[in-house]
Amino acid sequence: MSRLERITVDPAVMHGQPTVRGLRYSVSLILELLSSGMSMDEILEDYADLEQDDILAALEYAARLAGGRLEMFDAA
């Protein structure tokens, strides 16, 4: 599984925001946590459902989006 496959878009989950593995953790939430100064270890402690690759997938998704290189993919 590619890390980006962990990012899902489903209109029935979080109003179609990109989320991690269909869970109710949006990419934007993960980015906000990181930008607030939380470490990956702190996020993983606070959000037991998340895995390190989920956080890295959110970062990769954001990097590709910022660089204009994000491929569109189907809803989950």
C-alpha positions in Angstrom: 0.0 0.0 0.0 1.3 3.4 -1.0 1.1 6.0 1.8 -1.2 8.1 -0.3 -3.7 5.2 -0.4 -4.2 5.9 3.3 -5.8 9.2 2.4 -9.5 8.8 1.5 -12.2 11.1 0.3 -15.7 10.0 0.9 -18.7 12.4 0.9 -20.2 10.4 3.8 -17.2 11.0 6.0 -16.3 14.5 7.3 -18.3 16.1 4.4 -15.8 14.8 1.9 -12.7 16.2 3.5 -9.6 14.1 2.9 -9.2 11.8 5.9 -6.9 9.1 7.0 -8.1 5.6 6.2 -11.8 6.7 6.3 -11.5 7.5 10.0 -12.7 10.9 11.2 -9.2 12.3 11.3 -8.8 14.8 8.5 -5.6 15.7 6.9 -6.1 19.2 8.0 -6.4 18.1 11.7 -3.1 16.3 11.5 -1.4 19.2 9.8 -2.8 21.6 12.5 -1.5 19.3 15.3 2.0 19.2 13.7 2.0 23.0 13.1 1.1 23.6 16.7 4.3 21.9 17.7 3.1 18.4 18.6 5.6 15.7 17.7 4.5 12.6 15.8 5.0 10.6 19.0 2.7 13.0 20.9 0.0 12.7 18.2 0.2 8.9 18.2 -0.1 8.9 22.0 -3.2 11.1 21.9 -4.9 9.4 18.9 -4.6 5.7 19.3 -6.2 4.9 15.9 -3.4 6.6 14.0 -0.2 5.1 12.8 3.1 6.8 11.9 2.4 6.1 8.2 -0.9 7.9 8.5 0.9 11.1 9.6 3.5 10.7 6.9 0.7 10.2 4.4 -1.0 13.4 5.5 2.3 15.2 5.0 2.9 13.7 1.6 -0.7 14.6 0.6 -0.2 18.2 1.6 3.2 18.4 -0.1 1.8 17.2 -3.3 -1.2 19.4 -3.1 1.0 22.5 -2.4 3.2 21.5 -5.3 0.3 21.0 -7.7 1.1 17.4 -8.2 -1.9 15.7 -6.6 -3.6 13.1 -8.6 -7.4 12.9 -8.1 -8.6 9.5 -6.8 -12.0 7.9 -6.4 -14.1 8.2 -3.2 -13.7 5.3 -0.8 
